[in-house]
């Protein structure tokens, strides 16, 4: 009688369900377990699955299939049993010549979970080896270390194609890490041995799990046709990024286990302490050498260009400062040191000395780094890994790859991007904002600036001058909420918004924030904070901030300012032009109607953080591609020319090219308006202009005369007069010509004589100017289109008369003689409204009818219409 006939009826049915023929069952040596050998509670019967070597001979290892399965206390079902403490083995069905297969790398090998599935595949002409579980390709040693099964060393993997076939449920999102991780790690192991590994996905059948045997049984005549059509995943597939990040963390843990198994560093330190005959100095030196030797084996010491000292652990891929408690605490624990002992202090001093003198000279980055030489973007995942974006693909790499080192934020959560999410997840981050603006176009322009600014956070190295985002609005307009949204998306639920304080500790907190993070948000920039303008100006230009080191007399420490800053304000009063011109003002209005709870808004962002990051990385990779393919750089008249250039590349990726261009065209005026807000000097000069008895387009006065006239009309007390002297007034006029033109509406020109300093004021709002020649418009370069026309001095547009002078420079005339102008040089429109109707006063002053109609018809000497 054949051996398999001794099998129980239920056992035979189970084997045949997997498509195994009676002949195959016999060749596999499967037979029933004798009842007196079966001592598992609740198990009625079982059959044996013997294992075989490369020559098809059984050896002393087997597994049992249990009927019914055992239900464990944690509600898991255990269908198979093997001897307690026994190591796993590869299952090689004795239906093939495995020794020949092992030596021939041209033969594709399929790896699946389970003996029956492997046997069914071999029966169907596939070359399939089985594992008892997704992790059963490794064995555990007594010291806790796990090693790869020695049987894998018997195969030639270099150049071999390997297809790993898990059950279909492994691809479910809730099981991917739990089930697929073991096979993914096996794939990485075989890849390192030279194999080309792919994961093969089986389709599910109505939500029911499908294994290789189920697939073969369900399609007995078609499976050979369907087999090559199954989806195959490369291990580097972006959809497997979660597994890639998990694997890198997992492999580091295995290295730590191996290190712990090698012996205790504390025991070696104790041995040195107990060694007889050692002098105290020799003991300290030996312990310090042991500590330094261990650090060198595990990683490397680093000294940055600004003299900050770090230790990079090659095993954990973590970067820590050597003078911080986190690093020292681990050192004390590993080497059984006490911080009060002389040996410990000596070892710490030696570490600092070696780091300063022999440490690798490497720059350390936070969150992101743009490498200009290779046009590559690196983004820290805050877990010892990074993403590398080259414009074509996104790769997951260990921290330190390509000599790029990131210092992880200790209060930030690791990034787990979902690359299946679409780009709308990024745009949804800005939903519901209460942006100011008369129409949707203005709001769309503000939104374009916001989104481009967010992307620029990752490209600081490409932006020597970077804008400070200023969110301006009344209480309840959502300014702080917007800043917090961005912070939660970038760093996770631990992100906090800072607050400006004018005391010395407030300055220290601000410096700590902008030097320790790539992104920071500070609230209420309304108070008169003496130190803030200087720090903001330095931050915008990337200059270092120097401060005296604590507990020293004159030793300075430089702090790098690689930070993109958001400030919020209700009533900004920026007096410095160099600060206002580096701001990106976004005005917001009070939110009307019902408001969503802040906790709910924050929870949504935290829950969608993976999807948001997935869309951000996809967008950033497209921006990298645009930066790689766009030759040269455009020119810009803005002080934020770097941001303008970056936006011209990033905005089209977002589909916001027109909105961004329109926003940048008016940015100068927006910044000047912000600079002029609440400026008493501008208000006083505006009052002086409006109180002129007649409409005028030119007025010449000395600084002394203007000073006296302004004092007369100043409504406040003499002690509060904003100009302390004529010198202060003259200096202010000379520095703020552009601001005065934009806010007051007059062009200021110096008319210095040999005796005194005079000023010429030209009314910019109603002066007739030449329209641009159509031929010149056709020859306009692309670079010129980025320069706002409003920045061109108005006085340069005045048409020359026949004598070669500008009309308002003719002696004896206060206004232009339009009748004497040649036809081809005649003014054709109002500078402001482009109107063609003007009126000349009895004092020969010409004004635009639309902009400044006459207050009294008796003042009109002549009505003029430009043909």
LUMSESE-126581 format. One record per residue (C-alpha): x, y, z. Coordinates in steps of 0.05 Angstrom, whole numbers, padded with zeros to 5 digits, always signed. Each point is the difference from the previous one (the first is absolute). Last residue first. Example, Ala and Ser with C-alpha at 12.3 -4.5 7.8 and 13.67 -1.06 7.14 Angstrom:
2
+00273-00021+00143-00027-00069+00013
END
This chain:
867
-00088+02293-00602+00014+00024+00072-00059+00039+00026+00015+00065+00037-00049+00044+00037+00027+00070+00012+00007+00052+00056-00039-00039+00051+00001+00030+00071-00069+00031-00009-00029-00069-00008+00013-00012+00074+00022-00067+00030+00032-00020-00066-00001-00074-00015+00060-00039+00027+00004-00072-00026-00050+00004-00057+00017+00071-00022+00074-00012+00003+00039+00060+00023+00042+00055-00032+00025+00060+00039+00006+00064-00040-00019+00046+00058-00069+00013-00031-00008-00075+00003+00008-00048-00058-00050-00057-00008+00013-00069-00027-00038-00051-00042+00037-00060-00030-00010-00052+00055+00052-00055+00012-00025-00006+00072+00066+00009+00038+00051+00028-00048-00052+00040-00038+00004-00011-00074+00031+00023-00067+00057+00047+00015+00027+00029-00064+00066-00025-00027-00023-00020-00071-00043+00063-00007+00055+00047+00021-00014+00035+00066-00010+00075-00002-00075-00003+00013+00009-00042+00063+00037+00055+00036+00013-00036+00065-00013+00030+00069+00032+00048+00049+00031+00041-00054+00051+00056+00007+00058-00044-00020-00018-00066-00031+00013-00059+00047-00073-00022+00003-00001-00013-00075+00063-00044-00001+00057+00033-00036+00029-00015-00068-00017+00068-00027-00055-00028-00044-00034-00031+00061+00017-00066+00034-00054-00047+00023-00003-00018+00075+00008-00076+00008+00065+00005+00040-00038+00040+00052-00045-00059+00013+00056-00044+00024-00011-00072-00026-00023-00046+00057-00072+00002-00022+00017-00038-00063+00011-00063+00041+00062-00037-00026-00013-00073-00017-00019+00019-00072+00069+00028-00008+00031-00070+00003-00044-00022-00058+00028+00055-00043-00041+00057-00028+00012+00008-00075-00073+00000-00017-00015+00052+00053+00055+00045-00028-00034+00000-00068-00066+00017+00033+00032+00063+00030-00016+00005+00074-00050+00054+00020+00032+00067+00017-00020+00030+00066-00051+00051+00026+00008+00011+00075-00061-00012+00042+00020-00048+00055+00074+00012+00001-00003+00073+00023+00072+00022-00005+00037+00025+00063+00068+00032-00009+00044+00005+00062+00053+00050+00018+00067-00003+00036+00033+00067+00010+00055+00044-00028+00031-00034-00059-00067-00027-00021-00030-00069+00013-00065-00017-00036-00014-00069+00028-00059-00036-00030-00063-00024+00034-00057-00028-00042-00068+00012+00032-00058-00047+00012+00004-00004+00076+00004-00076+00009+00036-00025-00063+00041+00063-00014+00018+00008+00073+00023-00073+00005+00043+00007-00062+00032+00064+00025+00013-00029+00070+00075+00008+00012+00009+00071-00026-00063+00026+00033+00020-00030+00067+00070+00029-00005-00028+00069-00015-00049-00004+00059+00054-00023+00048+00045+00057-00022-00057+00050+00007-00006-00020+00072-00037-00044+00050-00050-00024-00052-00059-00038+00030-00029+00060+00039-00020-00028+00068+00032+00057+00041-00035+00051-00044-00068-00028+00021-00043-00033-00052-00039+00027-00061+00062+00012-00043-00021+00055-00050+00051+00051+00022+00055-00050+00013-00007-00026-00072+00007+00070-00028+00063+00013+00041+00033-00064-00021-00019+00012-00073+00032+00068+00002+00064-00027+00032+00004-00058-00050-00006+00048-00057-00059+00003-00046-00019-00016-00072-00070-00019-00020-00023-00034-00063-00067-00030-00022-00046+00046+00036-00073+00004+00020-00009+00065+00037+00002+00022+00072+00046-00057+00022-00034-00033+00059-00001-00069-00032+00076-00002-00005+00012+00022+00072-00050-00050+00026+00035-00055-00039+00066+00022+00030-00029-00006+00070-00030-00068-00014+00067-00023-00027+00036+00023+00062-00052-00032+00046+00013-00069-00029-00061-00041+00019+00006-00045-00061+00055+00025-00046+00043-00063+00002-00061-00043-00013-00020+00043-00059+00071-00004-00025-00002-00076+00004-00066-00004-00037+00025+00048-00054+00061-00043-00011-00042-00063-00001-00045+00025-00056+00033-00038-00058+00018-00058+00047-00074-00014+00011-00016+00002-00075+00057-00049-00014-00024-00047+00055-00071+00000-00026+00020-00012-00072+00047-00058+00018-00047-00034+00049-00007-00070-00029+00040-00028+00058+00057-00022-00044-00006+00067-00036+00011+00035+00068+00065-00037+00015+00044+00026-00056-00020+00074-00001-00005-00006+00076+00073-00016+00006+00020+00060-00041-00045+00047+00040+00026-00030+00065+00071+00015-00022-00019+00070-00024-00029+00018+00068+00032+00069-00005-00045+00004-00061+00023+00027-00068+00005-00070-00029+00045-00037-00047-00011-00072-00024+00048-00056+00014+00037-00048-00045-00028-00062-00034-00064-00031+00025+00005-00076-00003+00030-00014+00069-00043+00052+00036-00063-00029-00032+00019-00071+00020+00012+00024+00071-00069+00033-00001-00030-00066-00022+00034-00035+00057-00026+00052+00047-00071-00013-00023+00006-00075+00013+00032+00013+00067-00056+00048+00020-00054-00050-00023+00028-00056+00043+00011+00048+00058-00072+00021-00001-00023-00072-00004+00042-00020+00060-00022+00061+00039-00074-00014-00012-00015-00020+00072+00044+00057+00027-00035+00050-00047-00070-00024+00020+00017+00002+00074+00025+00072-00004-00065+00023-00032-00042-00038+00052+00039+00029+00058-00007+00070-00028-00076-00005+00001-00031+00021-00066-00025+00071-00004-00071+00025-00010-00012+00066-00036+00053+00048-00025+00074-00013+00005+00037+00066+00011+00040+00018-00061+00070-00020-00021+00057+00038-00031+00060-00037-00027+00064+00041+00001+00063-00034-00026+00054+00038+00038+00071+00012-00024-00015+00071-00024-00030+00017+00068+00065-00017+00035+00048+00039-00044-00049+00059+00000+00002+00006+00076-00060+00032+00034-00044-00062+00006-00064+00015+00036-00045-00061-00004-00069+00005+00030-00032-00069+00009+00063-00041-00010+00021-00071-00014+00071-00023-00016+00021-00061-00041+00074-00016-00006+00038-00045-00047+00063-00021+00036+00073-00012-00017+00025+00052+00049+00068-00026+00020+00021+00021+00071+00069+00028+00013+00027-00002+00071+00042+00056+00028+00050-00004+00057+00005+00067+00036-00008-00013+00074-00026-00071+00008-00056-00029+00042-00048-00003-00059+00030+00008-00069-00006+00069-00028-00046+00004-00060+00010+00000-00075-00056-00010-00050+00021-00028-00068-00024+00032-00064-00052-00037-00042-00025+00064-00033-00071-00004+00028+00026-00024+00068+00047+00058+00006-00055+00051-00015-00047-00036+00049+00053+00000+00054+00013+00075-00008-00074+00017-00002-00015-00041+00063+00051+00028+00050-00040+00060+00023-00067-00033+00006-00054+00054-00004-00060-00047+00004-00039-00019-00062+00035-00065-00021-00055-00039+00033+00014-00073-00013+00063-00037-00022+00001-00059-00048+00063-00041-00014+00026-00043-00057+00070-00029-00013+00011-00010+00074+00055+00009+00052+00028+00068-00020-00067+00035-00008-00028-00028+00065+00061+00012+00044+00007+00071-00026-00073+00014+00018+00006-00031+00069+00063+00042+00014-00035+00063-00023-00059-00015+00046+00048-00013+00057+00026+00071-00009-00069+00031+00008-00041+00024-00060-00041-00063-00007-00024-00029-00066-00042-00063+00003+00016-00070-00026-00048-00048-00035+00008-00073+00020+00010-00064-00040-00010-00064+00041-00057-00024-00045+00044-00012-00061+00062+00035-00028-00015+00022-00071-00075-00006-00003-00009+00025+00071+00045+00060-00015-00038+00019-00063-00066-00002+00036+00029+00039+00060+00018+00058-00046-00070+00000-00029-00032-00004+00070+00043+00059+00023-00028+00044-00055-00071-00025+00003-00036+00067-00005-00026-00003+00072+00041+00060+00024+00013+00049-00056+00045-00014-00058+00071-00006-00026+00038-00065-00014+00072+00018-00015+00040-00054-00036+00074+00018+00004+00031-00004-00069+00066-00035-00016+00064+00032-00025+00054-00052-00015-00056-00042-00030+00026-00063-00034+00028-00027+00066-00067+00014+00031-00035-00049-00047-00047-00041+00045-00035+00060+00032-00011+00026-00072-00058-00047-00007-00039+00037+00054+00017+00067-00032-00029-00025-00066-00065-00019+00035-00007+00066+00037+00017+00043-00060-00053-00037-00042-00051+00010+00056+00013+00075-00001-00010+00001-00075-00065-00041+00006-00026+00050+00051+00015+00058-00047-00036-00036-00057-00059-00018+00044-00017+00073+00009+00010+00058+00047+00053-00037+00041+00013-00028+00069+00011-00074+00010-00046-00038+00048+00030-00069-00009-00050-00057-00006+00044-00049-00038+00075+00012+00002+00021-00071+00019-00048-00025-00052+00051+00021-00053+00050-00052+00026-00051-00056+00002-00022+00021-00069+00066-00027-00026-00025-00072+00001+00013-00051+00054+00030-00067-00021+00068+00023+00023-00022-00003+00073+00058+00030+00039+00021-00025+00069+00039+00058+00030+00028-00010+00070-00031+00044+00055+00035+00063+00021+00021+00015+00072+00071-00026-00008+00011+00034-00067+00048-00042-00040+00069+00026-00017+00011-00017-00073+00065-00021-00033+00015-00001-00075+00064-00038-00016-00034-00032-00061-00041-00041+00050+00011+00023+00072-00072-00014+00021-00021-00064-00034-00034+00003-00068-00070-00001-00028-00003+00017-00074-00048+00047-00036+00005-00004-00076+00007+00045-00060+00014+00070+00026+00059-00022+00043-00035-00007+00067+00036-00036+00057-00043-00019+00059+00033-00007+00068+00008-00051+00055+00021+00002+00073-00071+00010+00025-00012+00074-00011-00019-00011-00073+00053+00050-00024-00007+00028-00071+00056+00001-00051-00008+00039-00066+00047-00011-00058+00027+00050-00052+00068-00036+00002+00043+00061+00016-00057+00040+00030-00015-00049+00056-00066+00021+00030-00006-00022+00073-00063-00014+00040-00026-00011+00071+00063+00024+00036+00071-00001-00025+00069-00014+00027+00062+00023-00038+00058-00049+00001+00073+00008+00022+00014-00069+00028+00027+00004+00071+00075+00000+00011+00015+00063+00040-00068+00021+00028-00028-00071+00006+00064-00026+00031+00000+00055+00053-00074-00009+00015+00007-00075+00009+00062+00009+00043-00036+00049+00045-00057-00050+00009+00048-00056+00017+00035+00043+00052-00067+00018+00032-00019-00074+00004+00067-00022+00028-00004+00055+00053-00066-00027+00026-00061+00044+00011-00031-00019-00068-00002-00073+00019+00020-00051-00053-00028-00070-00013+00026+00002-00071-00067-00006-00036-00040+00038+00052+00047+00059+00007+00006+00006-00076-00075-00002-00010-00007+00056+00052+00055+00040-00034-00034-00001-00068-00068+00022+00026+00030+00050+00049+00031+00042-00055+00073+00015-00011+00011-00054-00054-00056+00027-00043-00040-00057-00030-00008-00030-00070-00038-00065-00007+00013-00050-00056-00014-00055+00052+00060-00042-00022+00044+00054-00030-00007+00042+00062+00019+00072-00016+00031+00039+00058-00004+00076-00001+00041+00061+00016-00019+00071-00020+00060+00040-00027-00037+00044-00051+00031-00041-00056-00028-00063+00032+00044-00046+00043-00021-00073-00006+00018-00063+00039-00010-00066-00035-00040-00064+00008-00005-00066+00037+00073-00021-00004+00026+00070+00013-00046+00008+00060+00026-00066+00029+00072+00022-00010-00015+00067+00033-00031-00034+00061+00058-00049+00006+00051+00055-00008-00034+00040+00055+00000-00061+00046+00074-00013-00013+00019+00074+00010-00039+00005+00065+00033-00063+00027+00069+00023-00023-00011+00066+00037-00022-00036+00064+00061-00048-00002-00015-00072-00018+00034-00052+00045-00060-00046+00005-00055-00001-00052-00066+00011+00037-00017+00065-00036+00020-00029-00067-00044-00061+00011-00058+00045+00019+00008+00037-00066-00001-00067-00037-00063-00022+00037-00034+00066-00018+00015-00011-00074-00042-00064+00004+00011-00056-00050-00013-00019-00073-00074-00014+00011-00013+00074+00011+00031+00017-00067-00041-00053-00036-00064+00027+00031+00020+00070-00022+00013-00023-00071-00068-00034-00001-00032+00065+00023+00033+00037-00058-00029-00051-00049-00069+00014+00027+00004+00075-00008+00023-00007-00072-00053-00052-00013-00057+00044+00027+00021+00057-00046+00000-00047-00060-00066-00031+00021-00033+00068+00004+00031+00017-00068-00033-00060-00032-00043+00041-00047+00063+00034-00024+00024-00066-00030+00072-00014+00022-00016-00073+00017-00026-00008-00071-00072-00022-00003-00028-00053-00046-00073+00000-00022-00024-00067-00025-00002-00005-00076+00057-00051-00004-00042-00049+00040-00066+00009-00038+00019-00044-00060+00030-00054+00044-00061+00006+00046-00050-00013-00056-00014-00075+00003-00002-00011+00075-00024+00071+00016-00032-00005+00069+00048-00055+00022+00063+00038-00020-00022+00064+00034-00022-00037+00063+00068-00034+00004+00036+00067-00007-00041+00031+00055-00066+00038-00004-00033+00036+00059-00075+00013-00009-00024+00070-00016-00039-00024-00061+00060-00037-00028+00065+00037+00015+00051+00012-00055+00070-00027+00012+00056+00052+00002+00071-00021-00017+00058+00034+00037+00063+00007-00042+00072-00017+00015+00060+00006-00047+00054-00039+00038+00069+00025+00016+00009-00021+00073-00023+00068+00024-00063-00012-00040-00010-00066+00036+00000+00035+00067-00045+00056-00026-00050-00053-00024+00002-00035+00067-00015+00067+00034-00060+00010-00047-00022-00071+00016-00002+00016+00074-00032+00068-00011-00058-00027-00041-00040-00025+00059-00001+00054+00055+00023+00058-00043-00051-00013-00055-00055-00025+00045-00046+00060+00008+00014+00024-00071-00020-00068-00030+00057-00027-00042+00016-00058+00047-00072-00024-00011+00020-00029-00068+00047-00051+00029+00073+00014-00010+00038-00016-00065+00074+00019-00002+00028-00003-00071+00075-00010-00006+00042+00012-00063+00072-00023+00008+00058+00046-00018+00040-00017+00062-00044-00046+00042+00040-00065-00004-00033-00044+00051+00031-00039+00058+00006+00064+00042-00076+00001+00005+00003-00066+00038+00039+00035+00056-00063+00034+00023+00010+00074+00013+00022+00016+00071-00037+00028+00060+00035+00024+00063-00034-00012+00067+00060-00030+00035-00029-00070-00009-00003+00007-00075-00063+00012-00041-00008-00025-00071-00020+00038-00063-00038-00021-00063-00061-00013+00044-00021+00073+00000-00056-00005-00052-00019-00067+00029+00017-00074-00010+00040+00018-00062-00009-00031-00068+00041-00011-00063-00033+00004-00068+00026-00016-00069-00064-00001-00042-00020-00061-00040-00070-00010+00031+00023-00052+00051+00054+00049+00021-00054+00053+00013-00045-00049+00039+00060-00021+00042+00017+00072+00018-00072+00014+00017-00005-00062+00043+00064+00017+00038-00020+00071+00019+00021+00072-00015+00026+00012-00070+00067+00007-00036+00003-00006-00076+00068-00015-00031+00020+00020-00071+00053-00045-00031+00058+00038-00032+00038-00003+00066+00016-00074-00009+00035-00031+00061-00060-00001+00046-00044-00028-00056+00047-00059-00011-00001-00016+00074-00075+00010+00002-00016-00055-00050-00076+00006+00003-00059-00038+00031+00034-00006+00068-00035+00063+00024+00052+00047+00031-00026+00030+00065+00051+00048+00029+00016-00014+00073-00024+00026+00067+00038-00011+00065-00026-00046+00054-00012+00027+00070-00067-00036+00008-00012-00052-00053-00045+00023-00057-00074+00015-00004-00046+00027-00054-00071+00028-00002+00008+00052+00056-00060+00047+00003+00008+00065+00038-00049+00019+00055+00053+00028+00048-00008-00062+00044+00018-00044-00061-00052-00038-00041+00030-00067-00022-00020-00025-00069-00048-00059-00006+00033-00041-00027+00075+00018+00001+00049+00000-00058+00066-00025+00029+00070+00025-00017+00062-00042-00013+00075+00000+00013+00050-00057+00003+00019-00004-00073-00037-00023-00063+00041-00012-00063-00018+00041-00062+00073+00014-00019-00005+00073+00021-00025-00021+00070-00071-00020+00018-00053+00018+00052-00054-00048+00025-00073+00025+00005-00036-00045+00051-00075-00006+00007-00045+00017+00058-00056-00028+00044-00048+00019+00056+00033+00064+00026-00033+00030+00062+00061-00005+00044+00064-00018-00038+00028-00069+00018+00000-00034-00068+00054-00054+00001-00050-00052+00028-00047+00015-00059+00052-00014-00054+00010+00060-00045-00027-00012-00069+00043-00003-00063+00031+00048-00050+00061-00028-00036+00000+00055-00053+00002-00053-00055-00065-00031+00028-00037+00066+00001+00025+00013-00071-00028-00066-00024-00066+00013+00034-00005+00067-00036+00009+00066+00037-00050+00054-00021+00001+00037+00067-00069-00028+00015+00031-00069-00012+00043+00009+00062-00058+00022+00044-00045-00056-00026+00055-00051+00015+00005+00025+00071-00075-00002+00011-00002-00072-00024+00057-00019+00047+00065-00020-00033+00020-00073-00001-00012+00000-00076+00059+00047-00006+00049-00057+00013-00023-00042-00059-00027-00070+00018
END
